[in-house]
Amino acid sequence: MYRCLWLMCAAAAVAPGAELANWNADGAGRGLVLSRSEECNWKIIQTGGRRWAELAPVNDYYRRAAYSFKVEGEFKGAAWLTVEYLDKGYGLVSLNQAVAHKHMSGIARLNTGQPRRAIFRLDGKAGGEIKIYGAPLLGSVTLTDTEPAKPSLPAVEPVFRLKRPMELVISAGADAPTPEGLPDALAALRNQLPLMKALGFAGIESYVKWNFIETSPGVFDWSYYDGVVAEIEKHGLKWFPLLVVGSAYTLPGWFFESADNRKYVCLEHGIPIEIPTIFAGTQDKYVQRFLKEFGRHYGSRPSLLGVRLGPSANYGEAQYPASGAWGYQGRPLHTHIGYWAGDPDASKAFRSWVSRRYPGIEAVNKAWGTRFAAWDDVHTFLPLTALTSRMRVDFNTWYLDAMSEWCEKWARWAREAMPSTSIYQSSGGWGAVEIGTDYTAQTKSMAGLAGGIRMTNENDSYLNNYGNTRMAASAARFYGARYGSEPAGFSSKRGVVNRMFNALVNNADHLFYYDGNLTANDQAIEAWLKYAPLLDRRARPRAEAAIYFPDTANKLRDDTLRYLRASAFLQRVHAMREIADFDFASEQMIRDGALERYKVLVVVWGSITEKDVIEKLGAWIRQGGVLIYPDRELSREGGFQTVEGDAAEYKRWKAGDTGSGQALLFSGHTEPFSAYARYVQEELARQPKLSREFRDAVTMRKPAGMYWTLLEDGSLALLNYGDERAAVTFAGGGAASLEPYSIWLGKPRPATR
């Protein structure tokens, strides 16, 4: 067994080129002491004719198992740590952040079954505690003061290949703070790309930053990204860049100091932010020029898998500034979720919009309850201060539409520059008006340009991901846009699996992960390799029922969507997802005829909309549609009505004037909201207009946290989003049992397993 190791000599006593410390699984060594703890629970095993330390996994999605070594002594200056591991399974070997290290090699675990080495350069000092992650079978650890020979890189092939390809994209360390960081970025790519290729990813994402390229007006230097793309191509992979031209951290100095750099100003505080406003129009020519030059340089390159657009916001998304602090040259930003329309250009744009909407200032005063004497009196304002509902709806409509129009211009310019390239808009947030993401409008505009929408707002929570992405996914299916998604940050196995499920049941074209989503935890890669092949069977959901997306209520009331974890709409949507799978139908989709796709429309929140939407809804009901409505809750506000208070259509439903359809007005209490969800479940189960397969799915016996989607090909997809094994019993007989955080896909039959 392992025995205590003797103290190493002081640094000054070690001759140049000497070994400073070592540890070996056979018990020999000096100066490195392997500890034991809950995260460092190991035993010595014999395999392949030699001894290895085997690390026990940690049963926690947010903590990792790691070998923890105490370095006895301290060594200043450069040193190299060589980690010998048995290459079984897939992952990245890494060290704790407290150890200053770089220039790694051999860190990709590629399941060769052979002993391999990972090497890390330690700068500053080597001492204290060194933790080694991602190497379950450890043979030896050696600390030297000279650089060892770099390990050779084994050839790899993907573990799986989808027969029905989609854009599987991942990051792999291609980004750097400045162009001078290219050597480190290339080293990171060389280390990580073999693993990403083995895991089945074909596309590698990197940010393309304006200040890296257009170093002076009209002068473009593509050398940083030429280097990145060349390295990606060496591994037989493709490039999927995010083009960021409007965010503060990507602004070239010459533009930042120019008169054309007109900044957003928040209405809440009157403070400018270092992100260019979309209302001035002074940035347009620079964006067009950049996209044109990018298309000229890379548009015909075979390795360009597609591009993602970064029109605005903190990081490069299709929205207004919100959270995040990536300022110009690393400076802090005044940033928050709010209304970024306090600059004079915003007021001018708003005034122009109002003047096109109303025939004169008198009509504005009548609708808004104001007393403006002339058009020059019209300025932007905080919607909370609006005097009438129409005044608030008008402002928020303009605010959302302005971002949608800016994003559409970006997409149009990109399409002109790259006629045959796959193009996605980056759409984040969760639908709050302040963030500016009108998912329907942004998706519809991308469909018109043969492009796609990539949602940037998923995380570890399946309910969050469903609530935040289903609007765009529904619109993508309706208008014919491509659809993809990415996480907002960290994901454990929980997020990796539920995001796969969301892609599978939405027939996604594109799926992106940050490399850390898979490599920075101990369970995700195994789950990815187990369930990712199911993406071959992804399909459109058989969406026979939809939830009404309350666009107007969102513009009128902060409690609709403004507060993510206290959103009246999203909390109710989460309760409804426990009973069935629903599309979302927005007001614009209803205007464009989307109700013809659905047999049932469920209202969970929002009682005010525009007249043309109510008329469309009424006509759909009289032609056979079924509306389910929480009448006790929403009738207190006067029932379903227009912004001006016209409830005539709602009164017809109350009187039973529904033609060949139904308006099922729930008279029970909606607190807790699960009571309304049970009512909806019972009505769906008995609704003859729904298919037998859909009704059977509604009535299956399942625990909370088990989610189902009926696919168009008749398959049933199940997600167990829970910590325990869970079973379902199908309505037609048979059952299935799912391990924690797993996916089942099949057609229910008796004795199904």
Buried (B, 14 or more C-beta within 10 A) or exposed (E): EBEEBEEBBEBEEBEEEEBBBBBBBEEEBBBBBBEEEEBBEBEEEEEEEEBBBBBEEBEBBEEBBBBBBBBBBEBEEBBBBBBBBBBBBBBBBBBBEEBEBEBBBBBBBBBEEEBBBBBBBBBEBBBEEBBBBBBBBBBBBBBBBEBBEEBEBBEBEBBBEBEEEBBBBBBBBBBBEEBEBBEBBBBBBBBBBBBBBBBBBBBBBBBBBBBBBBBEEEEBEBEBBEBBBEBBBEBEBBBBBBBBBBBBBBBBEBBBEBEBBBBBBBBBEEEBBBBBBBBBEBBBEBBBBBBBBBBEBBBEEEBBBBBBBBBBBBBBBBBBBBBBEBBBEEEEBBBBBBBBBBBBBBBBBBBEBBBEEBEEBEEBBEBBEBEBEEBEEBBBBBBEEBBBBBBBBBBBBBBBBBBBEBBBBBBBBBBEBBEEBBBBBBBBBBBBBBBBBBBBBBBBBBBBBBBBBBBBBBBBBBBBBBBBBBBBBBBBBBBEBBBBBBBBEBBBBBBBBBBBBBBBBBBBBBBBBBBBBBBBBBBBBBBBBBBBBBBBBBBBBBBBBBBBBBBBBBBBBBBBBBBBEEBBBBBBBBBBBBBBBBBBBBBBBBBBEBBEBBBBBBBBBBBBBBBEBBBBBBBBBBEEBBBBBBBBBBBEEEBBBBBEEEBEBBEBBBEEEBBEBBBBBBEEEBEEBBBBBBBBBEBBBEBEBBBEBBBBBBBBEBEEBBBBBBBEEEBBBBBBBBEEEBEBBBBBEBBBEBEBBBBBBBEBEEEBE
